[in-house]
Amino acid sequence: MKKKKETKIEVTGNSIGAGSADTLQISTKADLCAFITDVRDKLLKEEAAPIFAMAAMNQVMSLDAIYDLLDKENKEILQEIWVKLSQSGFHLRKPPLLFGDADGAVAP
């Protein structure tokens, strides 16, 4: 029986690399900015599938310190990724974390 290869998203400088575990190591606003800028650029240049960006968004928004790491620039980049994902066919609600409480609501 073959072992499944595990992947790791790790921020080193301005690039995303593959490793051996499912962890995202972001501890500063600069780390977050570098990571999401890389994701956005790959998504916009169609170098990465939208599902890659969706997985990255899930990891980022699940970080324990996400409220501390978000600043205006990081929030705008994440919003841009979210809009691109919506345009690519994902049926998504706008998360209150990025778009405020009113925009996250579903119309009756």
CORRA-V706579 format. One line per field, one symbol per residue. ss: DSSP state (A for helix, B for strand, O for the rest). phi: phi as a letter, one per 40 degrees, with the letter a starting at -180 (. if undefined). burial: b if it has 24 or more other C-alpha atoms within 12 Angstrom, else e. Layout:
BEGIN
ss: ???
phi: ???
burial: ???
END
This chain:
BEGIN
ss: OOOOOOOOBBBBOOBBBOOOOOOBOOOOAAAAAAAAAAAAAAAAOOOOOAAAAAAAAAAAAOOOOAAAAOOAAAAAAAAAAAAAAAAOOOOOOOOAAAAOOAAAOOOO
phi: .cccccbbcbcbgbbbbcabacbbbbbbcccccccccccdcccccfcbcdccccccccccccccbdccccbdcccccccccccccccchccbcccddbbgcccccccc
burial: eeeeeeeebbbeeeebeeeeeeebbbeebebbbbbbbbbbbebbeeeeebeebbbbbebbbeeeebeebbeeebbebbbbbbbbbeeeeeeeebeebbeeeeeeeeee
END
